[in-house]
Amino acid sequence: MKLTFEPSAGEAEVVVRGDPGDPEVPRILAALQTAAVRQGRLLLRKAGTEREYLLEPEKIDYFSAREGGVLARAGGEDYETRLRLYELSRALRPQGFVQISKGIVVNVQAVRAVEAEFSGNYTALLRDGKTRLTISRSYMRDFRNYVLEGK
Amino acid sequence: MKKVFCYLERGLAIGFLVTTVCLLLNEGANETMRQVAVWMVASMLYGAVSLVFEADAIPLPAATALHLALCSLVTIAASYILGYADSLLSLLVYVFPTFLAIYAVIYLSIFLSIWISARRMNRKLRAR
């Protein structure tokens, strides 16, 4: 394996070049993921590309589970993560991530407002002003306790 | 204190069940014991029907309507078995509207509490 450092201005960028079939590549990515998590960041792949980014959790609006994996929504873009929803929910709870339905974990800091619906559900309106997420009845108590009491 | 009430509730439920069975076995099914046994079974069914509120897939109004319908049926059946009225129709006419009025009040109370909860949360979210 070759390690090269190219000095440049601007944000640090890590580029991993290799054969996707090479077992060394996922090992390197896993090591980067671990290092990123230790620094309080997440290693996420931009959806539809092979580029991976280190993101601070506060930049992420929510995670949603879908067939084949979990997507993170940040800055209007989708990113893929290798972690499962329950792992993210557990690991990022201290940073304000709360599960609001079977398939969604939301960043409470990204919630602008909550609306009560006649159906008995709540809708969370996110900071982008457009995204609306349904908070299921069974997850509502936990979300409410987190918002009101921080626990 | 919460734990105390939890255990009191548990004792009440189990004690009531055991006492009813023992009295039925010892005293036989006289009129009073018949009523106690039937309403005990009805109470268990009301509890079981309440599981409908655990299903997120069912919207609250639908869950409430289902709960209303099933609990009305249980009440009508229990009342009929105990001979509270001459016919099922007269029970239906009496029980169902009463349940409808009670559930309308319950549902409005639930919605009001949801709305108040949303306001409290929004105050906290705005204050960040």
Interface residues (C-beta under 8 A of the other chain):
Chain A: S101 K102 Q109 V111 R112 A113 V114 E115 A116 F118 S119 G120 N121 Y122 S136 R137 S138 R144 V147 L148
Chain B: F53 E54 D56 P59 L60 P61 A63 I110 F111 I114 W115 S117 A118 R120 M121 N122 K124 L125 R126 R128
